[in-house]
Amino acid sequence: MSEGQVPQDELSLPKATVQKIVSEILPSEFSFTKDAREALIECCIEFLMILSTESNDIADKELKKTISTDHVLKAVKDLGFVDYLPLLEKCLNEFKETSKVKERKSNKFQNSGLSEEELLKQQEELFRASRNRLQQGNNVKEEDN
């Protein structure tokens, strides 16, 4: 296994997110079993691996070390998913617009009136609270088993 690679059995997608997407797409009278969701996740992971490999090959041919959106779009085309390009380009443009708005809002830290040390202290407290909630959730799961 090369450096930075994650073992195949550790790759996954968030089950709740996949379930939400499926629920939004399927008509309400249909349901989606756990096995079907797992199969869908496996297919998505395989597709993403093929797409990332193709994108990486395209970047390598251009002597680039970083995969860009252009490499991914070309990979989508080369893999025969041309019909998805208009939707992907639309999503990409929406993302770029959203990113511009976020950049303008990023000054909120500077405008907060707090020092960097105060902000770091707040961040540490948020992390601590998050860890506590996670541990409490894990304890509840252990008790259920």
Backbone bond lengths (Angstrom), bond angles and torsions (degrees), N, CA, C in turn:
res aa  C-N    CA-C-N  psi(-1)  N-CA   C-N-CA  omega(-1)  CA-C   N-CA-C  phi
1 M - - - 1.445 - - 1.526 108.05 -
2 S 1.342 117.42 131.95 1.451 119.42 -178.74 1.517 111.55 -78.21
3 E 1.328 112.63 163.93 1.462 119.54 -178.12 1.523 110.24 -60.00
4 G 1.337 116.28 135.81 1.453 121.24 177.25 1.524 113.60 85.14
5 Q 1.337 118.12 -7.06 1.457 120.13 179.43 1.517 110.61 -82.10
6 V 1.311 115.85 141.59 1.455 122.11 177.99 1.525 107.32 -95.83
7 P 1.332 118.03 136.09 1.468 119.66 177.71 1.528 110.84 -56.27
8 Q 1.331 116.44 143.35 1.465 123.13 -176.02 1.525 112.41 -52.23
9 D 1.336 117.58 -40.36 1.457 119.79 -176.61 1.531 113.31 -75.38
10 E 1.321 117.66 -7.57 1.464 120.47 177.84 1.520 112.27 -97.51
11 L 1.332 117.78 -5.50 1.453 120.94 179.53 1.522 109.74 -81.07
12 S 1.315 116.50 135.10 1.455 120.18 177.34 1.517 109.37 -161.15
13 L 1.299 115.04 174.42 1.457 122.83 173.13 1.523 106.75 -121.08
14 P 1.324 117.06 154.16 1.469 119.05 179.83 1.536 110.83 -61.72
15 K 1.310 115.84 117.58 1.465 121.13 -175.87 1.529 111.95 -59.66
16 A 1.312 116.81 -40.87 1.464 120.12 -178.92 1.528 110.85 -64.71
17 T 1.314 116.51 -38.76 1.469 120.30 179.46 1.522 110.24 -67.44
18 V 1.330 116.30 -44.00 1.467 120.28 178.04 1.528 109.26 -60.86
19 Q 1.321 117.44 -45.21 1.464 121.27 179.94 1.526 110.70 -61.22
20 K 1.323 117.22 -39.90 1.468 120.96 -179.93 1.522 110.58 -64.82
21 I 1.324 116.25 -44.25 1.471 120.06 179.59 1.521 110.30 -62.87
22 V 1.328 116.58 -45.81 1.460 121.15 179.41 1.527 109.95 -61.10
23 S 1.319 116.99 -43.58 1.466 120.81 -179.28 1.521 111.78 -63.41
24 E 1.332 116.61 -34.65 1.461 120.44 178.90 1.523 111.40 -71.68
25 I 1.319 116.97 -29.91 1.463 121.28 -176.34 1.524 112.04 -85.67
26 L 1.329 116.58 -42.99 1.468 120.55 -176.95 1.529 111.35 -73.97
27 P 1.314 116.72 143.00 1.470 119.25 172.03 1.533 109.64 -59.89
28 S 1.307 117.24 151.78 1.465 122.00 -173.24 1.526 113.29 -61.64
29 E 1.330 118.15 -25.50 1.467 119.32 -178.76 1.532 112.98 -77.98
30 F 1.335 117.84 -4.96 1.461 121.92 177.99 1.519 110.41 -103.29
31 S 1.324 115.31 150.40 1.460 119.75 175.01 1.531 108.46 -124.02
32 F 1.302 115.27 168.29 1.463 121.61 -175.13 1.523 106.63 -131.86
33 T 1.333 117.49 115.82 1.459 120.28 -176.33 1.523 110.97 -72.76
34 K 1.306 114.85 162.56 1.458 121.38 178.12 1.531 110.17 -60.26
35 D 1.349 116.92 -42.42 1.464 120.44 179.05 1.526 111.58 -62.76
36 A 1.329 116.05 -39.70 1.466 119.90 178.62 1.528 110.38 -65.27
37 R 1.343 115.83 -41.24 1.468 119.64 178.28 1.527 110.32 -62.44
38 E 1.331 117.16 -43.09 1.468 120.86 179.06 1.528 110.88 -62.85
39 A 1.329 116.91 -40.41 1.467 120.79 178.35 1.527 110.33 -64.85
40 L 1.328 116.23 -41.17 1.458 120.27 177.90 1.529 110.72 -62.47
41 I 1.322 116.68 -43.45 1.465 120.90 178.72 1.520 110.26 -60.94
42 E 1.320 117.78 -43.36 1.470 121.07 178.60 1.522 111.01 -61.32
43 C 1.337 116.37 -42.73 1.468 120.28 178.08 1.530 111.28 -63.45
44 C 1.320 116.64 -41.90 1.471 120.82 178.79 1.522 111.08 -62.97
45 I 1.314 116.70 -42.70 1.465 120.81 179.52 1.520 109.68 -62.99
46 E 1.316 116.50 -44.55 1.472 120.43 179.15 1.523 110.45 -61.38
47 F 1.341 116.86 -44.70 1.464 120.56 178.44 1.526 110.72 -60.58
48 L 1.330 116.81 -45.20 1.461 120.31 -179.95 1.526 111.66 -63.20
49 M 1.318 116.87 -36.51 1.461 119.89 178.32 1.539 110.68 -67.43
50 I 1.321 116.74 -43.01 1.469 120.47 177.96 1.522 109.99 -63.86
51 L 1.325 116.69 -45.12 1.462 121.09 179.96 1.530 111.55 -63.36
52 S 1.329 116.98 -42.36 1.465 119.05 -179.54 1.526 111.26 -69.39
53 T 1.326 117.85 -35.47 1.462 120.73 176.95 1.524 110.22 -64.63
54 E 1.326 116.13 -45.70 1.476 120.37 178.88 1.527 110.29 -63.60
55 S 1.318 117.58 -42.39 1.468 121.61 178.52 1.519 110.56 -62.25
56 N 1.321 116.00 -41.82 1.460 121.01 178.80 1.527 111.12 -63.65
57 D 1.341 116.84 -42.04 1.465 120.66 177.99 1.527 110.85 -61.25
58 I 1.320 117.00 -40.86 1.469 121.44 178.63 1.524 109.85 -63.99
59 A 1.325 116.67 -44.82 1.470 120.58 178.33 1.527 110.22 -62.01
60 D 1.333 117.32 -42.50 1.472 121.20 178.67 1.520 111.44 -59.51
61 K 1.329 116.64 -43.27 1.469 120.44 179.99 1.526 111.26 -61.77
62 E 1.333 116.28 -30.13 1.468 121.32 178.14 1.529 111.67 -90.23
63 L 1.333 115.69 7.98 1.463 122.57 -179.24 1.532 112.11 58.39
64 K 1.313 116.07 35.75 1.469 122.10 178.32 1.516 108.78 -104.37
65 K 1.313 115.89 143.80 1.465 120.52 178.43 1.525 112.14 -96.58
66 T 1.325 116.52 -11.64 1.456 121.45 -179.09 1.520 109.29 -118.85
67 I 1.330 116.02 131.27 1.464 120.93 177.17 1.526 108.13 -77.94
68 S 1.315 116.32 126.52 1.465 120.69 179.02 1.527 110.06 -103.69
69 T 1.319 115.99 171.90 1.461 119.65 177.26 1.522 110.83 -61.63
70 D 1.323 117.44 -34.27 1.464 120.04 177.73 1.526 111.08 -61.81
71 H 1.328 116.84 -38.39 1.463 120.64 177.73 1.531 110.53 -64.43
72 V 1.321 116.41 -42.06 1.467 120.57 -179.47 1.527 110.07 -66.34
73 L 1.333 117.13 -44.52 1.465 120.01 179.72 1.527 110.96 -62.68
74 K 1.319 117.69 -40.09 1.463 121.25 177.36 1.530 109.98 -65.07
75 A 1.313 117.16 -39.46 1.465 120.89 178.26 1.528 110.43 -63.37
76 V 1.325 116.88 -41.99 1.463 120.79 177.56 1.524 109.39 -58.32
77 K 1.326 115.58 -45.14 1.474 120.80 178.58 1.523 110.67 -63.64
78 D 1.333 117.00 -48.84 1.468 121.12 -177.66 1.526 112.34 -62.61
79 L 1.319 117.24 -30.15 1.464 121.06 179.66 1.532 112.69 -82.95
80 G 1.332 116.20 -0.25 1.455 120.11 174.94 1.512 115.39 90.89
81 F 1.316 117.70 18.24 1.463 120.89 -179.80 1.528 111.04 -105.40
82 V 1.322 115.68 41.56 1.468 122.63 -176.10 1.524 111.56 -57.28
83 D 1.329 116.98 -34.87 1.471 120.47 -177.95 1.526 112.35 -61.67
84 Y 1.322 117.78 -21.87 1.469 121.50 -178.59 1.533 112.73 -86.48
85 L 1.332 117.22 -13.38 1.466 119.80 -175.07 1.527 113.85 -58.63
86 P 1.334 120.83 -45.71 1.478 118.47 179.46 1.533 112.55 -57.95
87 L 1.335 117.25 -42.76 1.467 120.27 179.43 1.526 110.67 -66.30
88 L 1.333 116.88 -42.35 1.463 120.45 178.65 1.527 111.33 -62.19
89 E 1.324 116.39 -42.89 1.472 119.93 179.44 1.521 110.83 -65.96
90 K 1.336 117.22 -36.80 1.469 121.01 176.28 1.529 109.96 -62.85
91 C 1.336 116.46 -46.93 1.469 121.02 179.17 1.526 110.91 -62.52
92 L 1.311 116.63 -39.93 1.459 121.17 179.05 1.529 110.58 -62.77
93 N 1.327 116.63 -43.81 1.473 120.30 179.00 1.529 111.06 -64.59
94 E 1.332 116.81 -40.03 1.470 120.25 177.35 1.528 110.32 -63.82
95 F 1.324 116.22 -40.40 1.461 120.55 178.50 1.532 110.56 -62.54
96 K 1.321 115.89 -43.46 1.477 119.51 179.53 1.522 111.06 -61.93
97 E 1.326 116.44 -40.74 1.465 120.07 178.36 1.528 110.95 -64.68
98 T 1.321 116.09 -43.81 1.469 120.83 178.65 1.523 110.42 -62.92
99 S 1.324 116.87 -38.84 1.463 121.02 179.52 1.522 111.12 -64.10
100 K 1.317 116.62 -37.43 1.471 120.13 178.51 1.529 110.36 -62.42
101 V 1.326 115.56 -42.47 1.469 120.60 179.11 1.520 109.45 -63.97
102 K 1.331 117.46 -42.88 1.463 121.06 179.94 1.518 110.73 -63.70
103 E 1.336 117.71 -37.66 1.468 120.61 178.45 1.522 110.30 -61.43
104 R 1.332 116.07 -41.53 1.468 119.44 179.93 1.527 110.98 -66.34
105 K 1.332 116.27 -32.92 1.459 120.31 -179.45 1.521 112.35 -82.34
106 S 1.327 117.57 -11.08 1.463 120.46 -173.85 1.523 112.73 -66.16
107 N 1.304 117.81 -12.34 1.458 120.58 178.32 1.527 111.87 -75.55
108 K 1.316 118.92 0.55 1.457 120.85 -177.66 1.524 111.35 -60.03
109 F 1.344 117.19 -30.31 1.461 119.70 178.05 1.526 110.02 -68.72
110 Q 1.308 115.95 -41.41 1.457 119.61 178.53 1.524 110.76 -67.48
111 N 1.330 115.56 -33.44 1.464 120.53 -177.94 1.524 112.64 -86.60
112 S 1.327 117.69 -1.76 1.460 120.02 -175.56 1.521 112.46 -70.95
113 G 1.323 116.86 -21.60 1.450 120.15 -177.99 1.518 113.12 81.17
114 L 1.328 117.50 3.10 1.455 121.29 179.93 1.527 110.10 -101.04
115 S 1.334 114.80 149.91 1.458 119.01 176.82 1.531 109.06 -75.30
116 E 1.322 115.94 165.95 1.466 120.36 178.29 1.524 110.40 -61.01
117 E 1.335 116.37 -38.02 1.472 119.85 178.80 1.517 111.44 -64.19
118 E 1.334 117.21 -40.63 1.462 120.50 178.57 1.524 111.30 -66.02
119 L 1.328 115.87 -40.38 1.456 120.07 177.66 1.524 111.13 -64.40
120 L 1.338 117.12 -41.27 1.466 121.22 177.78 1.526 110.91 -63.12
121 K 1.342 116.53 -39.93 1.462 120.68 178.30 1.534 109.93 -62.90
122 Q 1.323 117.03 -42.89 1.465 120.63 177.88 1.530 110.69 -63.13
123 Q 1.331 115.55 -41.35 1.459 119.80 179.53 1.528 111.07 -63.12
124 E 1.320 116.62 -44.79 1.467 120.71 178.54 1.524 110.96 -60.25
125 E 1.331 117.39 -39.89 1.460 121.43 178.97 1.532 110.73 -65.17
126 L 1.333 116.77 -39.84 1.463 120.47 177.45 1.528 110.68 -64.31
127 F 1.339 116.81 -42.13 1.468 120.75 177.68 1.531 110.22 -62.45
128 R 1.332 116.44 -42.88 1.456 121.07 -179.70 1.532 109.62 -61.25
129 A 1.322 116.54 -46.75 1.465 120.68 179.90 1.531 110.81 -62.69
130 S 1.322 116.67 -39.52 1.460 120.97 178.99 1.525 111.21 -65.04
131 R 1.347 116.28 -43.42 1.469 120.55 177.67 1.531 110.43 -60.48
132 N 1.336 116.26 -41.89 1.464 120.50 179.75 1.525 110.91 -62.42
133 R 1.347 117.26 -43.77 1.461 120.23 178.39 1.520 110.44 -63.68
134 L 1.332 117.00 -40.77 1.458 120.80 179.34 1.524 110.65 -63.44
135 Q 1.328 116.40 -44.80 1.465 120.15 179.37 1.518 111.19 -63.87
136 Q 1.323 117.23 -40.10 1.460 120.59 178.22 1.522 110.13 -63.59
137 G 1.340 116.94 -39.69 1.462 121.31 177.69 1.512 111.11 -64.25
138 N 1.332 117.18 -40.17 1.465 121.13 178.84 1.530 110.69 -67.24
139 N 1.338 116.79 -37.82 1.464 120.41 178.59 1.532 110.21 -64.76
140 V 1.316 117.42 -38.66 1.456 121.39 179.10 1.524 109.27 -65.13
141 K 1.346 117.63 -42.33 1.458 121.36 178.63 1.514 111.00 -62.53
142 E 1.333 117.16 -41.84 1.461 121.09 179.79 1.521 111.02 -63.59
143 E 1.346 116.26 -39.01 1.446 120.58 179.72 1.525 111.03 -67.06
144 D 1.353 116.48 -34.34 1.456 121.39 179.75 1.519 111.16 -67.81
145 N 1.344 116.68 -29.78 1.476 120.63 -178.23 1.467 108.31 -80.39
